[in-house]
Structure formats: C-alpha cells, structure tokens
Amino acid sequence: MKAFPYTGAGTDGMDLRDYFAAKAMQALINEDELDSRATEEGFDTNEWAEFVSFCSYKFADAMMKYRTITLGRKVKGDKDE
C-alpha cells in the first residue's frame, strides 16, 4: 500500500511501510539513551544509524501487522500480501 499513491513525478509514491519507518526514525533519533540501547542490542555505538534503521522497520512492521488486525483483512499492497 502506498502512503502517497501518486506524486505526479513519474513514481509510484512512497510505500506505507517506509512512511511508518520514517516516522518511527524521527522519534528514535531524538532518544536520549540511543547509544546505550544500541549497545544492549548488540550494535557498536558507531553503528547507531544501522540500529535506528533496524528499530524503525521493526516499528513499521508492527504497525502494518496491527493495521491488518484492526481492519480484519489484508489490504492490497500490504507486506506479505
């Protein structure tokens, strides 16, 4: 499913999963204890961008799953359609 289905710029738009991940990323990069959390999860503190990306998509996947549950069905374009 697309977050923005038509851009008019010759693209198909942004996937809803990517949109959710971007929103989660915005919150995560403002996290005060990001470095310590990254270390706890096995990421070197120099790899914080990878950690944020990993977590952002975990949140996005959870949001897509919950969305499917609340709608009671898969929606065209959802992951694992």
C-alpha positions in Angstrom: 0.0 0.0 0.0 1.2 3.5 -0.8 1.3 6.3 1.7 1.2 8.8 -1.2 -0.1 6.9 -4.2 0.7 9.3 -6.9 3.3 12.0 -6.9 2.9 13.2 -10.5 6.7 12.9 -10.8 6.7 9.6 -12.7 7.0 7.5 -9.5 4.5 5.2 -7.7 4.8 7.1 -4.4 6.1 6.0 -1.0 5.2 2.7 0.5 3.2 2.9 3.7 5.7 0.7 5.5 8.5 3.1 4.5 6.4 6.0 5.7 5.8 4.4 9.1 9.5 3.6 9.4 10.4 7.3 8.6 8.0 8.4 11.4 9.5 6.0 13.9 13.0 7.1 12.9 12.2 10.7 13.7 11.3 9.7 17.3 14.2 7.3 17.7 16.9 9.8 16.7 15.6 12.1 19.4 16.0 9.3 22.0 18.4 10.4 24.8 19.8 7.0 25.5 20.2 5.8 21.9 23.9 4.8 22.3 23.3 2.6 25.3 20.2 1.0 23.8 22.2 0.3 20.6 24.9 -1.4 22.7 22.3 -3.5 24.5 21.0 -4.8 21.2 24.5 -5.7 20.0 25.2 -2.7 17.8 28.5 -0.9 18.2 27.9 2.7 19.2 29.4 3.7 15.9 26.6 1.8 14.1 23.8 3.9 15.6 22.3 4.6 12.1 22.0 0.9 11.4 20.4 0.5 14.9 17.9 3.2 14.2 17.1 1.7 10.8 16.6 -1.7 12.3 14.3 -0.4 15.0 12.4 1.9 12.6 11.4 -1.0 10.4 10.6 -3.2 13.4 8.1 -0.5 14.5 6.8 -0.2 10.9 6.3 -3.9 10.6 4.4 -3.9 13.9 2.2 -1.0 12.7 1.5 -2.8 9.4 0.6 -6.0 11.4 -1.7 -4.1 13.8 -3.3 -2.3 10.9 -4.1 -5.7 9.3 -5.5 -6.9 12.6 -7.7 -3.9 13.2 -9.0 -3.9 9.6 -9.6 -7.7 9.9 -8.1 -8.3 6.5 -5.1 -7.8 4.4 -5.1 -4.6 2.4 -3.8 -4.5 -1.2 -0.1 -3.5 -1.1 0.5 -4.6 2.5 3.6 -6.6 3.2 3.2 -10.4 2.6 0.0 -9.7 0.5 
